[in-house]
C-alpha cells in the first residue's frame, strides 16, 4: 500500500476505502494503526538539522573584504610585537580595533542567520494538534494529530483545521466548504464533493474531493479518510520546496559587487605594496655588478635589516590606508537606516541586504488576491428593472471594502419597490455579518454574503437613513436590520451545487410584532422600527443564487413601481445578455427573486411545525427545485474582489521605472485577466492569448518557449498556479539575469518567496509561513507599498554609492600619499594610527549622514540597473583615481611645503621658527648625518617647544607638525568630499550641502573630533600631532578647497557625456534585442 502516491481524488469512495483497507463506519483497529504509524512515521513535518554555531561563525568570514581586514590585523599584530617596547599599548590599538570590527560583524551575521530559517517552524504551526478519529467503531475526540496514519477515518466540522491530506467519503451536510486560499490562492471558499474526478493529473485547485492539511473548514461537516501524512502532504511538499529554494539562495547584487570590489582592492593593494618595496629596494639592499656583465657581485651585497623592516612597515601602512576599515560598519548602518525609512512606508524589512536589492528589481511577480485586490468582496453593479420591461437599469456601486459608508449606488435617486425588494432579499437571505474591529469593518461568514449586506447599506432605507449612519459603531448594518426585522424566518432552503441557490421562507410581521422582532434581532438596532410590513399574513420566499440559474426559474419580473409583469422573450434575452457581458468581466453574478402568497401552495401558511402540510416539502431537499420555481425576478448584483484603488497608479509607476509586472495567482483565468485589465497589466483591448496562461500550460512549454514568453515586453498573467509553477517562473527569470521580487501571502507562495531575489509577504492576510520565508513584509498588504519600497531601495543604493565613493576616493588619497612619500624618499607623513583614526572615526559620521540624502526627483524615471552591472565602472574608477591622486598630492605637498618654505602663496607660517630645508635635502633625509654643518633649530607648537637631540631628528621627531598639517589637509578634504558626494552628477550649487542637515551635523562632529585630538594634549601625544595656528589652518584650506572645483569638473563631464541614459522604454527595447 503506497498511500503517499495514491491519487484518491480520481477514485470513487469504495475504491479509496478498499485501497486503504478500512471501513468508513469502523475505522482502523488500534493494532493496525500502530503498525501503520511505524511504517509511515508520525504525521509531522521534518525538522532539518540546524547549522552549527561554529559553521555559522566561519561563514561570516567568507567575505573578500573581511579576509583582507583579517590579514591586515594579523600583520599589524606581528609588527606590534616588534614595536611593543617602543610604542607600548598604542602599538596594538590598530589591529585591536580591526579585530573588534570583525567580531561585531560576525555576531550580527550569526544572529541574522539564526533567525532567517524559521519558515519551516511556522509550517508546523499550521498543522492541527488534535482530530476526531474513528477507531474500532468508536469516535475518539482530541486524538493527537501527530499519530494519524493513512487509512484513518476522521470527522471534520466547520471551524476545524484539517490535520492531514484527506479524501472526503461522506458529507453530513448539504454543502461543505474549505478555506484553502493560503494553499492554493483561491479567493473564495471551495465547495467540496465526494464524486471522483476523471483525471489523475488534476490541478491542486481542481481536487474538490480532497481536504488538505493546514486548511480550514468554512462550513459543513463530513467524514474523510486520511490519504497522506507528514512530509507526503501538500504542506510537506512545500517544506521540501522551501528547503530546495534555500539551497539556491544567491548572493545579493550588493554582496556580489562588494566581493568584486574586495578582490580588485586586494590585487591593487598587493601590487602597490610590492611596487613601494621595489622602488625603495636601494635603501636597504645594494650591490655591484661584475664588470662587463649584469651579474651581481655577491661580495658587494649589503643588506640593512632595519631599513628593510622600515619599508615593510611602510607597505603595511599603505595596506591599512587602502583598506576602508569602516566600510562594513557604514554599509550596515546605511541599510539599517533604510529599514527605518521603509518601515515608515509600511514595508518591514527582515533581511538587511534586501533593502538594496529592491533598488535593482527589474521584475515584480505579484500575487493577486489581497495584494493587487482588497481581498474584500464588493458589489460593483446592481441591475433592476425600471418603469417598463425595456427599461433595464444597470447601476454602478462604488467602494472597495466592507465599509457601508465607503461608497454609494451611483444614479439611485430614490428607493423604488424593485430596489427595495433586492435589498430585502440581500438582508434576509443571508447568514453573514459585518462587525467593527479596531475601527475597521470586517466580514464574519461568507465574504460574498457580507458584500450583499454592504450593498444593502449603500442602498439604504427610505426614511431614517441619517439615524442608521449615526449608529454604525453599534450596528454596522442598520438598514439590513430595518428590512429583516419586518419578517420572521420560518425555514431555510440550504444551498446545494445542483440548484446553485438558497432561499428563506419568511412570515411578514405586523408593526407591533416587527418592533418586538427588531428588539430581539441578531442585528440589534437601538431605534424604533419604522417600516412597511407585509399586508398579507401569507409567507414569502426570498431567493438568491447564480444569476443564470435564477433567471431560468423566473417567469415574472418586478418593475420599479412594484407591479409584476411576465418575462417575455425580449426581456429574458436582454437580461441574459447583461449576465453574459458581466461574466466576461469575471464578475460573480447573483440574482434575487421572490415568491409569495398562493404561489407557495402549502408553504404559504407554513409555521415551522412538523404537523403542517408544508413540512414534507421543507424536509425534502429533492423538492427545493419545485419550491424555487415560477419566481419573480427583482434584480441582480455583480460582485468581485476589487482592485485596490492605488494599484493602477503604482503599476504605471513601475512601467515608468522600467519594471515589468507579472501576476501569478491560484485563482481562475477569467478573474485574473479581468483584474489585470483593470489595473493596467494588460492594455485596453489587448489580445491576451499569448499573455495569459495557466501554470500547467506554462510548465508544459519547451524551455526556449518559456524564456521567449517571459522575455516578451508587457505584462503576463499566470492563473491556476501551484507552488512548483511559481518556483519555475522565478527560477527561469533569475537564470535570464533578472532581479525578481515576488509577493505572496499563502503557504503556496513560500517556496517562490524564498527563491526570489527578494520575497515580499503580506503582513495582514499573510500566513506566518509566507512571512518567515520572505525578506520583507508589507504592513498594509498593498502592492503600492512594494513600488514605494523599490523607490526607497534605489535611493538607498544611490546613497550607498555616494558614501562608498566618498570613502574609497579618500582611501586612494591615503595610498597615493604614502606611495608618493616613499617614491620621493620623503619621511613618512601619515602613520598607521592616524590613518585608522581617519578611516574609522573621522570618516564615519559623514559617510553615515550620506545615507540620509534625499532621492533624486527622477529616480523612478530611470531604468533599473542590470544585475551584472559592475560596481566599479571605468568612469567611477577614473573619478576615484583623479580625486584620490589630488588627495595624495595635497597631503604630501603640504608636508613638503612646511619643510621647504616659511611662507606660501601669501600665507606666512614662519612664526614657529622651524628650519627651512631644500626639497633635495628633504628627499635625501636619510643621509642627514653626512651633511656638513646642518643644524635644525627647535620650533614651537602651540604652547610647547619641539627640540631634538641631534639635528637629524628634525626629519623624524621634528616631522610632527608637518605630519599634523598632512592629517588636517586629509580631514578637511574628506569633509569637502562629503559635500561633493551629495549627488553623483548634480552640481553642489544645485544640491547644496544644507539639503542634508544630517551631513552638516556630521561634518561638524568630524571636525570637532579632529580638534579634540589636536588641542587635548593626551590625545595629541597618542596620535603624534600638535596644535596648529590660524595661518597654518589657512595653509590647510589652501590645499583642501581645490578638491571641490576638481569634482565639479568631473560632475559636469559625467552628466553631459558619460551618464546620459535612454528612457526606460528604450532601455527595455535594447535589452530585448
ABEGO torsion letter per residue (X at the ends): XBAAABBAAABBAAAAAAAAGBBAAAEBBAAAAAAAAAAAEBBBBBBBBBBBAAAAAAAAABBAAAAAAAAAAAAAAAAAAAAAAAAEAAAAAAAAAAAAAAAAAAAAAAAAAAAAAAAAAAAAAABBABBBBBBGGBBBBGBBAAABBBGBBBBBBBGBBBABBBBBABBABABBBBBAAAAAGBABBBBBBABBBABABBBAAABAABBBBGBBBABEBBBBBBABBEAABAAAAAAAAAAAAAAABBBBAAAAAAAAAAAAAAAAAAAAAAAAAAAAAAAABBBBBBBGBABBBAAABBBBAAAAAAAAAAAAAAAAAABBAAAAAAAAAAAAAAAAAAAAAGBBBABAAAAAAAAABABBBBBABGAABAGBBBBABBBBBBABAABBBBBBBBEABABAAABBBBGBABBBAAAAAAAAAAAABBABBBBBBGGBBBBBEBAAAAAAAAAAAAAEBABGAAAAAAAAAABABAAAAAAAAABBBABBBBBBAAAGBBBBBBBBBBAAAAAAAAAABABBBABBBBBBBBABABBBBBBBEBAAAAAAABABBBBAAGBBBBBBAAAAAAAAAAAAAAAAAGBBBBBBBBBBEAAAEAAAABAGBAABAAAAAAABAAAAAAABBGBBBAEBBBBBBBBBAAAAAAAAAAAAAGBBBBBBBABBAAAAAAAAAAAGABBBGBBAAAABBBAAAAAABBAAAAAAAAABBEBBBBBGBBAAAAAAAAAAAAAAGBBBBBBBABAAAAAAAAABABBBBBAAABBAAAAAABABBBAAGBAAAAAAAAAAAAAAAAAAAAAAAAAAAAAAAAAAAAAAAAAAGBBBABBAAAAAAAAAAAAAAAAAAAAABBBBAAAAABBBBBAABBABBAAAAAAAAAAAAAAAAAAAAAAAAAAABABBGGBBAAAAGBBBBBAAAAAAAAAAAABBGBBBBBBBBEABBBBBABAAAAAAAAAAAAAAAAAAAAAAAAAAAAAAAABAABBAAABBAAABAAAAAAAAAAAAAAAAAAABAAAAAAAGBBBBBAAAAAAAAAAAAAAAAAAAAAAAAAAAAAABBBBAAAAAAAAAX
